[in-house]
Amino acid sequence: MTLRIILFLIVFAAWIWQASLPAPIRDIPSPALLLLAVLLGLWAGWKAWRRLRGAIRDMDD
């Protein structure tokens, strides 16, 4: 999970960095970077939620 969070932060930082440039890099469209960052964040959140839900179930047993 730590790797997913690190990947999310790297992609999100790249999106912010590209948005701050005077002339955006045309090879990587900004919306694509934002979409990738959001998807990585959702994936990490879903995995964390499932792990937490499993831990709560184990405590109930």
KEZA-515203 format. One record per residue: residue number from 0; z, y, x of N, C-alpha, C in turn. Coordinates in nm, 3 decimals. Layout:
<pts>
<pt><gulo>NUM</gulo><n_c3>Z</n_c3><n_c2>Y</n_c2><n_c1>X</n_c1><ca_c3>Z</ca_c3><ca_c2>Y</ca_c2><ca_c1>X</ca_c1><c_c3>Z</c_c3><c_c2>Y</c_c2><c_c1>X</c_c1></pt>
...
</pts>
This chain:
<pts>
<pt><gulo>0</gulo><n_c3>0.000</n_c3><n_c2>-0.118</n_c2><n_c1>0.082</n_c1><ca_c3>0.000</ca_c3><ca_c2>0.000</ca_c2><ca_c1>0.000</ca_c1><c_c3>0.000</c_c3><c_c2>0.126</c_c2><c_c1>0.087</c_c1></pt>
<pt><gulo>1</gulo><n_c3>0.067</n_c3><n_c2>0.118</n_c2><n_c1>0.199</n_c1><ca_c3>0.070</ca_c3><ca_c2>0.233</ca_c2><ca_c1>0.289</ca_c1><c_c3>-0.071</c_c3><c_c2>0.267</c_c2><c_c1>0.336</c_c1></pt>
<pt><gulo>2</gulo><n_c3>-0.152</n_c3><n_c2>0.166</n_c2><n_c1>0.361</n_c1><ca_c3>-0.289</ca_c3><ca_c2>0.190</ca_c2><ca_c1>0.405</ca_c1><c_c3>-0.368</c_c3><c_c2>0.264</c_c2><c_c1>0.297</c_c1></pt>
<pt><gulo>3</gulo><n_c3>-0.348</n_c3><n_c2>0.226</n_c2><n_c1>0.171</n_c1><ca_c3>-0.418</ca_c3><ca_c2>0.294</ca_c2><ca_c1>0.062</ca_c1><c_c3>-0.378</c_c3><c_c2>0.440</c_c2><c_c1>0.052</c_c1></pt>
<pt><gulo>4</gulo><n_c3>-0.250</n_c3><n_c2>0.467</n_c2><n_c1>0.069</n_c1><ca_c3>-0.203</ca_c3><ca_c2>0.606</ca_c2><ca_c1>0.063</ca_c1><c_c3>-0.260</c_c3><c_c2>0.686</c_c2><c_c1>0.179</c_c1></pt>
<pt><gulo>5</gulo><n_c3>-0.264</n_c3><n_c2>0.627</n_c2><n_c1>0.298</n_c1><ca_c3>-0.320</ca_c3><ca_c2>0.696</ca_c2><ca_c1>0.415</ca_c1><c_c3>-0.469</c_c3><c_c2>0.722</c_c2><c_c1>0.393</c_c1></pt>
<pt><gulo>6</gulo><n_c3>-0.542</n_c3><n_c2>0.624</n_c2><n_c1>0.341</n_c1><ca_c3>-0.684</ca_c3><ca_c2>0.644</ca_c2><ca_c1>0.312</ca_c1><c_c3>-0.705</c_c3><c_c2>0.755</c_c2><c_c1>0.210</c_c1></pt>
<pt><gulo>7</gulo><n_c3>-0.621</n_c3><n_c2>0.756</n_c2><n_c1>0.107</n_c1><ca_c3>-0.629</ca_c3><ca_c2>0.863</ca_c2><ca_c1>0.007</ca_c1><c_c3>-0.609</c_c3><c_c2>0.999</c_c2><c_c1>0.070</c_c1></pt>
<pt><gulo>8</gulo><n_c3>-0.507</n_c3><n_c2>1.012</n_c2><n_c1>0.155</n_c1><ca_c3>-0.479</ca_c3><ca_c2>1.141</ca_c2><ca_c1>0.218</ca_c1><c_c3>-0.593</c_c3><c_c2>1.185</c_c2><c_c1>0.310</c_c1></pt>
<pt><gulo>9</gulo><n_c3>-0.652</n_c3><n_c2>1.090</n_c2><n_c1>0.383</n_c1><ca_c3>-0.763</ca_c3><ca_c2>1.123</ca_c2><ca_c1>0.472</ca_c1><c_c3>-0.883</c_c3><c_c2>1.173</c_c2><c_c1>0.392</c_c1></pt>
<pt><gulo>10</gulo><n_c3>-0.918</n_c3><n_c2>1.101</n_c2><n_c1>0.286</n_c1><ca_c3>-1.033</ca_c3><ca_c2>1.141</ca_c2><ca_c1>0.206</ca_c1><c_c3>-1.007</c_c3><c_c2>1.274</c_c2><c_c1>0.135</c_c1></pt>
<pt><gulo>11</gulo><n_c3>-0.886</n_c3><n_c2>1.292</n_c2><n_c1>0.084</n_c1><ca_c3>-0.852</ca_c3><ca_c2>1.417</ca_c2><ca_c1>0.016</ca_c1><c_c3>-0.854</c_c3><c_c2>1.534</c_c2><c_c1>0.114</c_c1></pt>
<pt><gulo>12</gulo><n_c3>-0.804</n_c3><n_c2>1.512</n_c2><n_c1>0.236</n_c1><ca_c3>-0.807</ca_c3><ca_c2>1.618</ca_c2><ca_c1>0.338</ca_c1><c_c3>-0.952</c_c3><c_c2>1.651</c_c2><c_c1>0.376</c_c1></pt>
<pt><gulo>13</gulo><n_c3>-1.037</n_c3><n_c2>1.550</n_c2><n_c1>0.385</n_c1><ca_c3>-1.178</ca_c3><ca_c2>1.575</ca_c2><ca_c1>0.416</ca_c1><c_c3>-1.244</c_c3><c_c2>1.656</c_c2><c_c1>0.305</c_c1></pt>
<pt><gulo>14</gulo><n_c3>-1.208</n_c3><n_c2>1.628</n_c2><n_c1>0.180</n_c1><ca_c3>-1.264</ca_c3><ca_c2>1.703</ca_c2><ca_c1>0.068</ca_c1><c_c3>-1.220</c_c3><c_c2>1.849</c_c2><c_c1>0.075</c_c1></pt>
<pt><gulo>15</gulo><n_c3>-1.092</n_c3><n_c2>1.872</n_c2><n_c1>0.102</n_c1><ca_c3>-1.042</ca_c3><ca_c2>2.010</ca_c2><ca_c1>0.113</ca_c1><c_c3>-1.107</c_c3><c_c2>2.081</c_c2><c_c1>0.231</c_c1></pt>
<pt><gulo>16</gulo><n_c3>-1.118</n_c3><n_c2>2.012</n_c2><n_c1>0.345</n_c1><ca_c3>-1.178</ca_c3><ca_c2>2.072</ca_c2><ca_c1>0.463</ca_c1><c_c3>-1.323</c_c3><c_c2>2.110</c_c2><c_c1>0.437</c_c1></pt>
<pt><gulo>17</gulo><n_c3>-1.398</n_c3><n_c2>2.022</n_c2><n_c1>0.373</n_c1><ca_c3>-1.538</ca_c3><ca_c2>2.051</ca_c2><ca_c1>0.345</ca_c1><c_c3>-1.551</c_c3><c_c2>2.168</c_c2><c_c1>0.248</c_c1></pt>
<pt><gulo>18</gulo><n_c3>-1.461</n_c3><n_c2>2.177</n_c2><n_c1>0.153</n_c1><ca_c3>-1.467</ca_c3><ca_c2>2.287</ca_c2><ca_c1>0.056</ca_c1><c_c3>-1.438</c_c3><c_c2>2.422</c_c2><c_c1>0.122</c_c1></pt>
<pt><gulo>19</gulo><n_c3>-1.364</n_c3><n_c2>2.420</n_c2><n_c1>0.233</n_c1><ca_c3>-1.330</ca_c3><ca_c2>2.546</ca_c2><ca_c1>0.300</ca_c1><c_c3>-1.437</c_c3><c_c2>2.592</c_c2><c_c1>0.398</c_c1></pt>
<pt><gulo>20</gulo><n_c3>-1.536</n_c3><n_c2>2.509</n_c2><n_c1>0.425</n_c1><ca_c3>-1.643</ca_c3><ca_c2>2.548</ca_c2><ca_c1>0.517</ca_c1><c_c3>-1.734</c_c3><c_c2>2.653</c_c2><c_c1>0.452</c_c1></pt>
<pt><gulo>21</gulo><n_c3>-1.789</n_c3><n_c2>2.745</n_c2><n_c1>0.532</n_c1><ca_c3>-1.879</ca_c3><ca_c2>2.845</ca_c2><ca_c1>0.474</ca_c1><c_c3>-2.006</c_c3><c_c2>2.782</c_c2><c_c1>0.416</c_c1></pt>
<pt><gulo>22</gulo><n_c3>-2.059</n_c3><n_c2>2.681</n_c2><n_c1>0.482</n_c1><ca_c3>-2.177</ca_c3><ca_c2>2.610</ca_c2><ca_c1>0.431</ca_c1><c_c3>-2.140</c_c3><c_c2>2.462</c_c2><c_c1>0.422</c_c1></pt>
<pt><gulo>23</gulo><n_c3>-2.128</n_c3><n_c2>2.409</n_c2><n_c1>0.301</n_c1><ca_c3>-2.086</ca_c3><ca_c2>2.269</ca_c2><ca_c1>0.287</ca_c1><c_c3>-2.183</c_c3><c_c2>2.172</c_c2><c_c1>0.355</c_c1></pt>
<pt><gulo>24</gulo><n_c3>-2.130</n_c3><n_c2>2.063</n_c2><n_c1>0.402</n_c1><ca_c3>-2.211</ca_c3><ca_c2>1.958</ca_c2><ca_c1>0.464</ca_c1><c_c3>-2.290</c_c3><c_c2>1.889</c_c2><c_c1>0.352</c_c1></pt>
<pt><gulo>25</gulo><n_c3>-2.419</n_c3><n_c2>1.881</n_c2><n_c1>0.367</n_c1><ca_c3>-2.505</ca_c3><ca_c2>1.827</ca_c2><ca_c1>0.260</ca_c1><c_c3>-2.508</c_c3><c_c2>1.674</c_c2><c_c1>0.259</c_c1></pt>
<pt><gulo>26</gulo><n_c3>-2.469</n_c3><n_c2>1.610</n_c2><n_c1>0.370</n_c1><ca_c3>-2.475</ca_c3><ca_c2>1.465</ca_c2><ca_c1>0.374</ca_c1><c_c3>-2.374</c_c3><c_c2>1.400</c_c2><c_c1>0.280</c_c1></pt>
<pt><gulo>27</gulo><n_c3>-2.257</n_c3><n_c2>1.462</n_c2><n_c1>0.265</n_c1><ca_c3>-2.153</ca_c3><ca_c2>1.407</ca_c2><ca_c1>0.179</ca_c1><c_c3>-2.123</c_c3><c_c2>1.510</c_c2><c_c1>0.071</c_c1></pt>
<pt><gulo>28</gulo><n_c3>-2.169</n_c3><n_c2>1.488</n_c2><n_c1>-0.050</n_c1><ca_c3>-2.143</ca_c3><ca_c2>1.585</ca_c2><ca_c1>-0.156</ca_c1><c_c3>-1.993</c_c3><c_c2>1.593</c_c2><c_c1>-0.186</c_c1></pt>
<pt><gulo>29</gulo><n_c3>-1.946</n_c3><n_c2>1.713</n_c2><n_c1>-0.209</n_c1><ca_c3>-1.804</ca_c3><ca_c2>1.735</ca_c2><ca_c1>-0.236</ca_c1><c_c3>-1.753</c_c3><c_c2>1.657</c_c2><c_c1>-0.357</c_c1></pt>
<pt><gulo>30</gulo><n_c3>-1.826</n_c3><n_c2>1.650</n_c2><n_c1>-0.468</n_c1><ca_c3>-1.774</ca_c3><ca_c2>1.571</ca_c2><ca_c1>-0.581</ca_c1><c_c3>-1.757</c_c3><c_c2>1.423</c_c2><c_c1>-0.547</c_c1></pt>
<pt><gulo>31</gulo><n_c3>-1.840</n_c3><n_c2>1.371</n_c2><n_c1>-0.457</n_c1><ca_c3>-1.827</ca_c3><ca_c2>1.231</ca_c2><ca_c1>-0.418</ca_c1><c_c3>-1.697</c_c3><c_c2>1.208</c_c2><c_c1>-0.342</c_c1></pt>
<pt><gulo>32</gulo><n_c3>-1.663</n_c3><n_c2>1.301</n_c2><n_c1>-0.254</n_c1><ca_c3>-1.536</ca_c3><ca_c2>1.289</ca_c2><ca_c1>-0.181</ca_c1><c_c3>-1.418</c_c3><c_c2>1.298</c_c2><c_c1>-0.276</c_c1></pt>
<pt><gulo>33</gulo><n_c3>-1.424</n_c3><n_c2>1.390</n_c2><n_c1>-0.371</n_c1><ca_c3>-1.316</ca_c3><ca_c2>1.403</ca_c2><ca_c1>-0.467</ca_c1><c_c3>-1.304</c_c3><c_c2>1.277</c_c2><c_c1>-0.552</c_c1></pt>
<pt><gulo>34</gulo><n_c3>-1.415</n_c3><n_c2>1.223</n_c2><n_c1>-0.595</n_c1><ca_c3>-1.413</ca_c3><ca_c2>1.100</ca_c2><ca_c1>-0.675</ca_c1><c_c3>-1.355</c_c3><c_c2>0.985</c_c2><c_c1>-0.594</c_c1></pt>
<pt><gulo>35</gulo><n_c3>-1.393</n_c3><n_c2>0.974</n_c2><n_c1>-0.468</n_c1><ca_c3>-1.339</ca_c3><ca_c2>0.868</ca_c2><ca_c1>-0.383</ca_c1><c_c3>-1.188</c_c3><c_c2>0.884</c_c2><c_c1>-0.366</c_c1></pt>
<pt><gulo>36</gulo><n_c3>-1.142</n_c3><n_c2>1.006</n_c2><n_c1>-0.346</n_c1><ca_c3>-0.998</ca_c3><ca_c2>1.031</ca_c2><ca_c1>-0.332</ca_c1><c_c3>-0.923</c_c3><c_c2>0.995</c_c2><c_c1>-0.460</c_c1></pt>
<pt><gulo>37</gulo><n_c3>-0.980</n_c3><n_c2>1.032</n_c2><n_c1>-0.574</n_c1><ca_c3>-0.915</ca_c3><ca_c2>1.000</ca_c2><ca_c1>-0.701</ca_c1><c_c3>-0.912</c_c3><c_c2>0.850</c_c2><c_c1>-0.724</c_c1></pt>
<pt><gulo>38</gulo><n_c3>-1.021</n_c3><n_c2>0.781</n_c2><n_c1>-0.695</n_c1><ca_c3>-1.024</ca_c3><ca_c2>0.636</ca_c2><ca_c1>-0.712</ca_c1><c_c3>-0.924</c_c3><c_c2>0.566</c_c2><c_c1>-0.621</c_c1></pt>
<pt><gulo>39</gulo><n_c3>-0.915</n_c3><n_c2>0.610</n_c2><n_c1>-0.496</n_c1><ca_c3>-0.816</ca_c3><ca_c2>0.551</ca_c2><ca_c1>-0.405</ca_c1><c_c3>-0.674</c_c3><c_c2>0.576</c_c2><c_c1>-0.455</c_c1></pt>
<pt><gulo>40</gulo><n_c3>-0.649</n_c3><n_c2>0.696</n_c2><n_c1>-0.505</n_c1><ca_c3>-0.518</ca_c3><ca_c2>0.728</ca_c2><ca_c1>-0.559</ca_c1><c_c3>-0.483</c_c3><c_c2>0.643</c_c2><c_c1>-0.681</c_c1></pt>
<pt><gulo>41</gulo><n_c3>-0.579</n_c3><n_c2>0.627</n_c2><n_c1>-0.770</n_c1><ca_c3>-0.557</ca_c3><ca_c2>0.543</ca_c2><ca_c1>-0.888</ca_c1><c_c3>-0.533</c_c3><c_c2>0.397</c_c2><c_c1>-0.850</c_c1></pt>
<pt><gulo>42</gulo><n_c3>-0.608</n_c3><n_c2>0.349</n_c2><n_c1>-0.753</n_c1><ca_c3>-0.592</ca_c3><ca_c2>0.211</ca_c2><ca_c1>-0.707</ca_c1><c_c3>-0.454</c_c3><c_c2>0.190</c_c2><c_c1>-0.648</c_c1></pt>
<pt><gulo>43</gulo><n_c3>-0.410</n_c3><n_c2>0.282</n_c2><n_c1>-0.562</n_c1><ca_c3>-0.277</ca_c3><ca_c2>0.271</ca_c2><ca_c1>-0.501</ca_c1><c_c3>-0.168</c_c3><c_c2>0.281</c_c2><c_c1>-0.608</c_c1></pt>
<pt><gulo>44</gulo><n_c3>-0.187</n_c3><n_c2>0.371</n_c2><n_c1>-0.704</n_c1><ca_c3>-0.088</ca_c3><ca_c2>0.385</ca_c2><ca_c1>-0.811</ca_c1><c_c3>-0.080</c_c3><c_c2>0.261</c_c2><c_c1>-0.898</c_c1></pt>
<pt><gulo>45</gulo><n_c3>-0.194</n_c3><n_c2>0.203</n_c2><n_c1>-0.930</n_c1><ca_c3>-0.196</ca_c3><ca_c2>0.081</ca_c2><ca_c1>-1.012</ca_c1><c_c3>-0.125</c_c3><c_c2>-0.034</c_c2><c_c1>-0.940</c_c1></pt>
<pt><gulo>46</gulo><n_c3>-0.153</n_c3><n_c2>-0.049</n_c2><n_c1>-0.810</n_c1><ca_c3>-0.089</ca_c3><ca_c2>-0.156</ca_c2><ca_c1>-0.734</ca_c1><c_c3>0.062</c_c3><c_c2>-0.134</c_c2><c_c1>-0.726</c_c1></pt>
<pt><gulo>47</gulo><n_c3>0.104</n_c3><n_c2>-0.009</n_c2><n_c1>-0.705</n_c1><ca_c3>0.247</ca_c3><ca_c2>0.022</ca_c2><ca_c1>-0.697</ca_c1><c_c3>0.314</c_c3><c_c2>-0.005</c_c2><c_c1>-0.832</c_c1></pt>
<pt><gulo>48</gulo><n_c3>0.248</n_c3><n_c2>0.033</n_c2><n_c1>-0.941</n_c1><ca_c3>0.303</ca_c3><ca_c2>0.009</ca_c2><ca_c1>-1.074</ca_c1><c_c3>0.320</c_c3><c_c2>-0.140</c_c2><c_c1>-1.100</c_c1></pt>
<pt><gulo>49</gulo><n_c3>0.220</n_c3><n_c2>-0.220</n_c2><n_c1>-1.063</n_c1><ca_c3>0.231</ca_c3><ca_c2>-0.365</ca_c2><ca_c1>-1.084</ca_c1><c_c3>0.343</c_c3><c_c2>-0.426</c_c2><c_c1>-1.001</c_c1></pt>
<pt><gulo>50</gulo><n_c3>0.358</n_c3><n_c2>-0.377</n_c2><n_c1>-0.878</n_c1><ca_c3>0.465</ca_c3><ca_c2>-0.428</ca_c2><ca_c1>-0.792</ca_c1><c_c3>0.601</c_c3><c_c2>-0.390</c_c2><c_c1>-0.850</c_c1></pt>
<pt><gulo>51</gulo><n_c3>0.615</n_c3><n_c2>-0.268</n_c2><n_c1>-0.898</n_c1><ca_c3>0.740</ca_c3><ca_c2>-0.223</ca_c2><ca_c1>-0.958</ca_c1><c_c3>0.770</c_c3><c_c2>-0.301</c_c2><c_c1>-1.085</c_c1></pt>
<pt><gulo>52</gulo><n_c3>0.668</n_c3><n_c2>-0.323</n_c2><n_c1>-1.166</n_c1><ca_c3>0.688</ca_c3><ca_c2>-0.399</ca_c2><ca_c1>-1.290</ca_c1><c_c3>0.731</c_c3><c_c2>-0.542</c_c2><c_c1>-1.259</c_c1></pt>
<pt><gulo>53</gulo><n_c3>0.674</n_c3><n_c2>-0.602</n_c2><n_c1>-1.155</n_c1><ca_c3>0.715</ca_c3><ca_c2>-0.736</ca_c2><ca_c1>-1.115</ca_c1><c_c3>0.858</c_c3><c_c2>-0.740</c_c2><c_c1>-1.065</c_c1></pt>
<pt><gulo>54</gulo><n_c3>0.899</n_c3><n_c2>-0.636</n_c2><n_c1>-0.991</n_c1><ca_c3>1.037</ca_c3><ca_c2>-0.630</ca_c2><ca_c1>-0.942</ca_c1><c_c3>1.135</c_c3><c_c2>-0.615</c_c2><c_c1>-1.058</c_c1></pt>
<pt><gulo>55</gulo><n_c3>1.098</n_c3><n_c2>-0.538</n_c2><n_c1>-1.159</n_c1><ca_c3>1.185</ca_c3><ca_c2>-0.522</ca_c2><ca_c1>-1.276</ca_c1><c_c3>1.197</c_c3><c_c2>-0.654</c_c2><c_c1>-1.351</c_c1></pt>
<pt><gulo>56</gulo><n_c3>1.087</n_c3><n_c2>-0.726</n_c2><n_c1>-1.363</n_c1><ca_c3>1.092</ca_c3><ca_c2>-0.857</ca_c2><ca_c1>-1.430</ca_c1><c_c3>1.181</c_c3><c_c2>-0.954</c_c2><c_c1>-1.353</c_c1></pt>
<pt><gulo>57</gulo><n_c3>1.175</n_c3><n_c2>-0.951</n_c2><n_c1>-1.220</n_c1><ca_c3>1.258</ca_c3><ca_c2>-1.041</ca_c2><ca_c1>-1.140</ca_c1><c_c3>1.406</c_c3><c_c2>-1.007</c_c2><c_c1>-1.156</c_c1></pt>
<pt><gulo>58</gulo><n_c3>1.438</n_c3><n_c2>-0.880</n_c2><n_c1>-1.174</n_c1><ca_c3>1.578</ca_c3><ca_c2>-0.841</ca_c2><ca_c1>-1.192</ca_c1><c_c3>1.630</c_c3><c_c2>-0.889</c_c2><c_c1>-1.327</c_c1></pt>
<pt><gulo>59</gulo><n_c3>1.544</n_c3><n_c2>-0.897</n_c2><n_c1>-1.427</n_c1><ca_c3>1.587</ca_c3><ca_c2>-0.941</ca_c2><ca_c1>-1.560</ca_c1><c_c3>1.617</c_c3><c_c2>-1.090</c_c2><c_c1>-1.564</c_c1></pt>
<pt><gulo>60</gulo><n_c3>1.558</n_c3><n_c2>-1.167</n_c2><n_c1>-1.476</n_c1><ca_c3>1.579</ca_c3><ca_c2>-1.313</ca_c2><ca_c1>-1.477</ca_c1><c_c3>1.714</c_c3><c_c2>-1.353</c_c2><c_c1>-1.425</c_c1></pt>
</pts>
